[in-house]
């Protein structure tokens, strides 16, 4: 009887581990703090991105920051984008597309999100590029930070 019970517990444990390892969204979900830069120039020294799990391979990435010191003045970057998460070696890739309303520029503009999150025993480090396309002009803002 004890042999039968040990097999039952062993079987459950392996199933749970396999489910966790495929749940990429849960692994990368959290609050990331870092900085935003454009063309290598830091424009927001203390920025926050929130990543929330939607399903095993989907998240919602949310950023609400104001980009300061731009030639067109200060612009809000308020984006909430559903994104897919995939694993590539030791990193997780996040990709998604949405639209963002920027009233100061007169409308709604396409936004794409692409980035990587490295997960290690020391923590999670993120590098995410947010590209807002205005006509033929893409504006690329890069977030670099770590999970809190």
C-alpha positions as CSV (number, residue, x, y, z in Angstrom):
1,X,0.0,0.0,0.0
2,X,2.8,2.5,0.9
3,X,4.5,1.7,-2.5
4,X,1.2,2.5,-4.3
5,X,0.9,5.8,-2.4
6,X,4.4,6.9,-3.2
7,X,3.8,6.3,-6.9
8,X,0.7,8.5,-6.8
9,X,2.5,11.4,-5.1
10,X,5.4,11.1,-7.5
11,X,3.1,11.2,-10.5
12,X,1.3,14.3,-9.3
13,X,4.6,16.1,-8.5
14,X,5.9,15.6,-12.0
15,X,2.7,16.8,-13.6
16,X,2.7,20.0,-11.6
17,X,6.4,20.7,-12.5
18,X,5.7,20.2,-16.2
19,X,2.7,22.6,-16.1
20,X,4.8,25.3,-14.3
21,X,7.7,25.1,-16.8
22,X,5.3,25.8,-19.7
23,X,3.6,28.7,-18.0
24,X,5.8,31.4,-19.4
25,X,3.5,34.2,-18.6
26,X,3.5,33.4,-14.9
27,X,7.3,33.4,-14.9
28,X,7.7,36.9,-16.5
29,X,4.6,38.5,-14.8
30,X,5.4,41.3,-12.3
31,X,6.4,44.9,-11.9
32,X,9.6,46.0,-13.6
33,X,11.5,49.2,-12.6
34,X,14.1,50.8,-14.8
35,X,14.7,53.6,-17.3
36,X,13.4,54.7,-20.7
37,X,15.8,55.9,-23.4
38,X,15.6,57.1,-27.0
39,X,18.6,56.9,-29.3
40,X,20.8,56.0,-26.3
41,X,19.7,59.1,-24.3
42,X,17.9,58.4,-21.0
43,X,14.6,60.3,-21.0
44,X,12.8,58.8,-18.0
45,X,15.3,57.7,-15.3
46,X,12.7,56.0,-13.2
47,X,10.0,54.1,-15.2
48,X,7.7,51.3,-14.3
49,X,6.2,48.6,-16.6
50,X,3.6,46.1,-15.3
51,X,3.3,42.7,-16.9
52,X,0.1,40.7,-16.0
53,X,-0.6,37.1,-16.9
54,X,-3.5,36.5,-19.2
55,X,-2.9,32.9,-20.1
56,X,0.1,30.5,-20.1
57,X,1.7,32.3,-23.1
58,X,0.0,35.7,-23.1
59,X,0.5,38.8,-20.9
60,X,-0.7,42.3,-20.8
61,X,2.1,44.8,-20.7
62,X,1.1,48.2,-19.3
63,X,3.2,51.4,-19.2
64,X,2.0,54.9,-18.1
65,X,4.9,57.3,-18.3
66,X,5.6,60.8,-19.6
67,X,8.4,61.2,-22.1
68,X,10.1,64.4,-21.3
69,X,12.5,66.7,-23.3
70,X,11.3,65.7,-26.8
71,X,11.4,68.2,-29.6
72,X,7.5,68.1,-29.7
73,X,7.3,68.6,-25.9
74,X,6.4,66.2,-23.2
75,X,4.3,63.2,-24.4
76,X,2.4,60.7,-22.4
77,X,3.2,57.0,-23.2
78,X,0.1,55.2,-21.9
79,X,0.0,51.8,-23.5
80,X,-1.7,48.6,-22.5
81,X,-0.9,45.8,-25.0
82,X,-1.7,42.1,-25.0
83,X,1.5,40.3,-25.9
84,X,2.6,36.7,-26.6
85,X,5.4,35.1,-24.5
86,X,7.7,32.5,-25.9
87,X,10.9,30.9,-24.6
88,X,14.2,31.2,-26.4
89,X,17.0,29.4,-24.6
90,X,17.5,31.1,-21.2
91,X,15.3,34.2,-22.1
92,X,11.6,34.9,-22.7
93,X,10.5,36.9,-25.7
94,X,7.5,39.3,-25.5
95,X,5.8,40.5,-28.7
96,X,2.6,42.4,-29.3
97,X,0.8,45.2,-31.2
98,X,-1.8,47.7,-30.3
99,X,-2.8,51.3,-30.8
100,X,-2.2,54.2,-28.5
101,X,-4.1,57.5,-28.3
102,X,-1.8,60.5,-28.3
103,X,-4.1,63.6,-28.2
104,X,-1.1,66.0,-28.4
105,X,-0.2,64.6,-31.8
106,X,-3.8,64.5,-33.0
107,X,-4.8,60.9,-33.0
108,X,-4.2,57.2,-32.5
109,X,-1.0,55.5,-33.6
110,X,0.2,51.9,-34.0
111,X,2.4,50.6,-31.3
112,X,4.5,47.5,-31.3
113,X,6.2,45.9,-28.3
114,X,9.2,43.6,-28.6
115,X,11.6,42.5,-25.9
116,X,13.4,39.9,-23.9
117,X,13.4,39.0,-20.2
118,X,16.2,37.0,-18.8
119,X,15.4,35.0,-15.7
120,X,18.1,33.8,-13.3
121,X,18.7,33.1,-9.7
122,X,19.8,36.7,-9.3
123,X,16.4,38.0,-10.6
124,X,14.7,39.0,-13.9
125,X,16.1,41.6,-16.2
126,X,14.0,43.1,-19.0
127,X,14.9,44.9,-22.2
128,X,11.8,46.0,-24.1
129,X,11.4,48.2,-27.1
130,X,8.2,50.2,-27.6
131,X,7.8,51.5,-31.1
132,X,5.2,54.2,-31.9
133,X,4.7,54.7,-35.6
134,X,3.6,58.2,-36.7
135,X,3.1,58.1,-40.5
136,X,6.5,57.1,-41.8
137,X,8.3,58.0,-38.6
138,X,8.9,55.3,-36.0
139,X,9.7,56.5,-32.6
140,X,11.5,53.8,-30.6
141,X,11.7,54.0,-26.8
142,X,13.7,51.4,-25.0
143,X,13.0,50.2,-21.4
144,X,15.7,48.5,-19.5
145,X,15.0,47.3,-15.9
146,X,14.5,44.5,-13.5
147,X,11.7,42.8,-11.8
148,X,10.9,44.0,-8.3
